[in-house]
Amino acid sequence: MSDPLVTLLMGIAVTAALLAIFWPESGLLARWRRGRSVSARVRREDALKHLHRGEMHGKQPTTESLAGALHISTNEAADLLQDLEALELVDLSGGELRLTKLGQQSALHIMRAHRLWERYLADRTGYSALEWHELAEEREHSITPQQADELAAQLGYPTHDPHGDPIPDEQGQWTPHGGMPLMNAPQDKPLMIVHIEDEPEAVYAQILAEELHPGMEVRLIEVSPRRVRFWAGGDEHILAPIVSANISVRPMPAVQATADGERLSQLPVGEKAEVLEITSGVRGSERRRLLDLGLLPGTVVTAELASPQGDPKAYRIRDALIALREEQAERIAIRRLESVG
């Protein structure tokens, strides 16, 4: 005859295990179902992005291209397309894949959320450029249209992401970057980088290693089947044609507008200014350091004193005194305020 206490404890343990699995809101089964539902939604949204990207670039998407983009089998891709058709997001009639109006709206929202989040990561955080895409991929599926509107307002309604891709507005309208491949641009003319394709990652990493970014002035020197040679950022760069194909440029505007035309390096000792932005050329650990020092948009900075050689210069930020070299201060856009004292 078994011990009643052991029997009771075993009953409690079994009950607890069953509750942990089948509890309606927080049980393992409920969480598994929610996770499966989220995964299905993410896959549908990724499919819509692929179809919309094909339409934007004039390429007819296929079941095979969808399978390749999402790393699934063609059978899974076919089932996914049927799900999208049942949800009235895709029209499969006529032997072609076409987004419906509702499908286009859904795809534009995901694309807008992704590019706004990349803009946020580039401008407001210290994440490296290689991290932006993956982090935005994770975040894009959880941003509501209202949150996207709020993020756009917070960022000042940017028209392009940090790679130069257009960001649709709340009506789904956008401004193309208007660039041409670097190798097709006129030689020995002032050009500006307007877009850098971030896929494939291996090619993008090579471009980042050259410290190239949208907004940078370049001058094309030579194009051959083996190399593309150009000047940018005060240095000569040589890239393979397949790499340079990911860089788009257009003629340099007559005047390049900056946030306010002034940099922190120009602030005289004894005067103060409001930080407008850290310029887009500052990335990764360097941007993170400036942010950690408190150089955020809206922060008031006072030029306190300069070294005998004039560089570096000491600035007061929120009761703390920091030293910045001229090349660092040159990358901080400001709006000058009234004189101190």
C-alpha positions in Angstrom: 0.0 0.0 0.0 1.5 3.3 -1.1 2.2 6.2 1.3 -0.8 8.7 1.1 1.7 11.7 1.3 3.7 10.4 -1.7 0.4 9.9 -3.6 -0.7 13.4 -2.7 2.6 15.0 -3.8 2.6 13.1 -7.1 -0.9 14.3 -7.8 0.1 17.9 -7.1 3.1 17.5 -9.3 1.1 16.1 -12.2 -1.6 18.8 -11.8 1.1 21.5 -11.8 2.7 20.0 -15.0 -0.7 19.9 -16.7 -1.4 23.5 -15.7 2.0 24.6 -17.0 1.2 23.1 -20.4 -2.4 23.8 -20.8 -3.1 27.1 -18.9 -5.1 29.2 -21.3 -3.0 32.4 -21.3 0.5 31.5 -20.2 0.8 27.8 -20.6 3.4 26.2 -22.9 0.7 25.2 -25.4 -0.7 28.7 -25.6 2.7 30.3 -26.0 3.6 27.8 -28.7 0.4 28.6 -30.6 1.1 32.4 -30.3 4.7 31.8 -31.5 3.5 29.8 -34.4 0.9 32.5 -35.3 3.6 35.2 -35.1 6.0 33.2 -37.3 3.2 32.7 -39.9 2.5 36.4 -39.9 6.2 37.3 -40.2 6.5 34.9 -43.2 3.5 36.4 -44.9 4.9 39.9 -44.4 8.3 38.9 -45.7 6.6 37.5 -48.7 4.7 40.7 -49.4 8.0 42.6 -49.1 9.6 40.3 -51.7 6.7 40.7 -54.1 6.6 44.5 -53.7 10.4 44.7 -54.2 10.0 42.9 -57.5 7.3 45.3 -58.6 9.4 48.3 -57.7 12.4 47.0 -59.8 10.3 45.8 -62.7 11.0 42.2 -62.1 8.1 39.6 -62.2 8.3 37.6 -58.9 7.7 33.9 -59.1 7.1 31.0 -56.7 10.7 30.0 -57.2 12.0 33.6 -56.4 9.8 33.7 -53.3 11.1 30.3 -52.1 14.7 31.5 -52.6 14.1 34.8 -50.8 12.5 33.2 -47.8 14.7 30.1 -47.8 11.7 27.7 -48.0 10.7 25.0 -50.5 8.7 25.7 -53.6 5.8 23.7 -52.2 5.9 25.9 -49.0 6.1 29.0 -51.2 3.0 27.8 -53.2 1.1 27.2 -50.0 2.1 30.6 -48.7 0.9 32.3 -51.9 -2.5 30.6 -51.6 -2.8 31.9 -48.0 -2.0 35.4 -49.2 -4.7 35.0 -52.0 -7.2 33.8 -49.4 -6.5 37.0 -47.4 -7.0 39.1 -50.5 -3.4 40.3 -50.4 -2.3 38.7 -53.6 -3.9 38.1 -57.0 -2.8 34.9 -58.7 -5.1 35.1 -61.7 -3.7 35.3 -65.2 -0.6 33.3 -64.3 1.2 36.2 -62.7 1.8 37.2 -59.1 0.4 40.6 -58.3 -0.2 42.4 -55.0 -3.7 43.7 -54.5 -4.3 47.2 -53.2 -4.5 45.8 -49.7 -1.3 43.8 -50.3 0.5 46.9 -51.5 -0.5 48.9 -48.4 0.7 46.1 -46.1 4.0 45.8 -48.0 4.6 49.6 -47.9 4.0 49.6 -44.1 6.6 46.9 -43.5 9.1 48.6 -45.8 8.4 52.0 -44.1 8.8 50.5 -40.6 12.1 48.8 -41.6 13.6 51.9 -43.1 12.5 54.3 -40.4 14.0 51.9 -37.8 17.3 51.8 -39.8 17.3 55.6 -39.8 16.7 55.6 -36.0 19.5 53.1 -35.4 21.9 55.2 -37.6 21.1 58.6 -36.2 20.2 57.9 -32.5 22.3 54.9 -31.5 25.9 53.5 -31.7 25.1 50.3 -33.5 27.4 49.7 -36.5 26.1 49.8 -40.0 26.4 46.0 -40.4 23.9 45.7 -37.5 21.2 48.0 -38.8 19.5 45.7 -41.3 19.2 42.7 -39.0 17.9 44.7 -36.1 15.4 46.5 -38.3 14.3 43.1 -39.7 13.5 42.0 -36.1 11.6 45.2 -35.2 9.7 45.9 -38.4 7.0 43.3 -37.8 6.0 44.7 -34.4 5.6 48.4 -35.3 2.0 49.5 -35.9 1.2 52.2 -38.5 0.6 54.7 -35.6 4.0 53.9 -34.1 5.6 54.4 -37.5 4.0 57.8 -37.8 5.3 58.7 -34.3 8.8 57.5 -35.2 8.8 59.5 -38.4 7.8 62.6 -36.5 10.5 62.0 -33.9 13.1 61.7 -36.6 12.0 64.8 -38.5 10.1 63.0 -41.3 13.2 61.6 -43.1 12.8 60.8 -46.8 15.5 58.2 -47.0 17.1 55.6 -44.8 20.9 55.6 -44.0 21.5 53.5 -47.2 19.7 56.0 -49.4 16.6 53.9 -49.9 13.4 56.0 -50.0 11.1 55.9 -47.0 7.4 56.0 -47.9 5.3 58.6 -46.1 2.0 57.8 -44.4 0.2 57.9 -47.8 2.7 55.5 -49.3 4.4 58.1 -51.4 8.2 58.4 -51.6 11.0 60.3 -53.4 13.4 58.1 -55.4 17.1 58.7 -54.8 17.6 59.4 -58.5 21.1 57.9 -58.7 23.0 55.9 -61.3 25.6 53.1 -60.8 29.0 54.7 -60.0 30.7 52.9 -63.0 28.1 54.6 -65.4 28.7 58.1 -64.0 30.7 60.8 -65.9 34.4 60.8 -65.1 36.2 63.7 -63.4 33.0 65.4 -62.4 31.8 66.1 -58.8 29.4 63.4 -57.8 27.5 62.6 -54.6 26.7 59.1 -53.2 23.0 58.8 -52.9 22.5 55.0 -52.3 24.5 52.0 -51.1 22.9 48.6 -51.4 23.3 46.7 -48.2 22.8 43.2 -49.7 24.7 40.9 -50.1 26.3 41.5 -46.7 29.8 40.5 -47.9 29.8 43.2 -50.6 28.3 45.8 -48.3 31.1 45.0 -45.7 33.7 45.8 -48.4 32.1 49.2 -49.1 31.9 50.0 -45.3 35.6 49.1 -45.0 36.3 51.9 -47.5 34.3 54.3 -45.1 31.9 55.3 -47.9 28.4 56.5 -47.1 25.5 58.4 -48.7 26.0 62.2 -48.9 29.8 61.7 -49.6 31.4 63.6 -52.5 33.2 61.3 -55.0 35.0 61.9 -58.3 35.3 59.0 -60.7 38.8 58.5 -62.2 38.8 55.2 -64.1 36.5 52.4 -65.1 37.8 49.1 -66.5 36.6 45.4 -66.5 38.9 44.8 -63.6 38.5 47.9 -61.4 36.7 51.1 -60.7 38.9 53.9 -59.3 37.7 57.1 -57.7 38.4 59.7 -55.1 36.3 60.1 -52.0 36.9 61.5 -48.5 40.4 62.7 -49.5 41.6 59.2 -50.5 41.8 57.1 -53.6 39.6 54.0 -53.6 39.8 51.0 -55.9 36.8 48.5 -56.0 36.0 45.6 -58.2 33.1 46.4 -60.6 30.8 44.0 -58.9 31.3 45.9 -55.6 31.0 49.4 -57.1 27.7 48.3 -58.8 26.2 48.6 -55.3 27.0 52.3 -55.1 24.7 54.9 -56.8 25.6 58.5 -57.4 24.2 61.6 -59.0 25.8 65.0 -59.9 26.8 67.0 -56.9 24.2 69.8 -56.1 25.5 73.3 -56.5 25.2 73.9 -52.8 25.0 71.1 -50.1 22.7 72.1 -47.3 23.7 71.2 -43.7 21.6 71.2 -40.6 22.4 74.8 -39.9 25.6 75.6 -41.7 27.7 75.6 -38.5 29.8 73.0 -36.6 30.8 72.8 -33.0 34.4 73.4 -34.0 33.4 77.0 -35.1 31.9 77.9 -31.7 34.1 80.6 -30.1 35.2 80.2 -26.4 32.6 81.8 -24.1 29.6 81.0 -26.3 27.1 78.2 -26.3 25.0 76.4 -28.8 22.3 73.7 -29.2 23.3 70.4 -30.7 21.3 69.7 -33.9 22.8 66.4 -34.9 25.9 64.2 -35.2 26.5 64.1 -38.9 25.7 60.9 -40.9 29.4 60.2 -41.5 30.0 59.4 -37.9 29.2 55.7 -37.3 29.7 52.8 -34.9 31.9 53.2 -31.9 32.8 56.8 -32.7 29.1 57.7 -32.7 28.5 55.7 -29.6 31.2 57.6 -27.8 29.8 61.0 -28.7 26.3 59.9 -27.6 27.7 58.6 -24.3 29.3 62.1 -23.8 25.8 63.5 -24.0 26.0 65.1 -27.5 22.3 64.4 -28.3 20.0 66.7 -30.3 18.8 69.5 -28.1 21.7 69.4 -25.7 23.3 72.8 -24.9 27.0 72.9 -25.2 29.3 75.7 -24.0 32.8 76.3 -25.4 34.9 76.8 -22.2 38.5 77.0 -23.2 41.0 76.1 -25.9 44.5 74.5 -25.5 47.5 76.8 -26.3 47.6 75.2 -29.7 43.9 75.7 -30.2 43.2 72.0 -30.4 41.7 70.2 -28.6 39.0 72.5 -27.1 37.1 72.0 -23.8 33.3 72.0 -23.8 30.9 72.0 -20.9 27.9 69.6 -21.3 25.5 69.2 -18.4 28.0 70.3 -15.7 30.7 68.0 -17.1 33.8 69.3 -19.0 34.9 67.2 -22.0 37.7 67.7 -24.5 37.1 67.3 -28.2 39.6 67.4 -31.1 38.7 69.8 -33.9 38.0 66.9 -36.3 35.5 65.5 -33.8 33.8 68.8 -33.1 33.6 69.4 -36.9 31.1 66.5 -37.1 28.6 68.0 -34.8 26.1 70.4 -36.3 24.9 73.2 -34.0 22.6 76.2 -33.7 24.4 79.1 -31.9 22.7 80.5 -28.8 23.2 83.8 -26.9 26.6 84.6 -25.4 27.5 83.3 -21.9 27.8 85.7 -19.0 
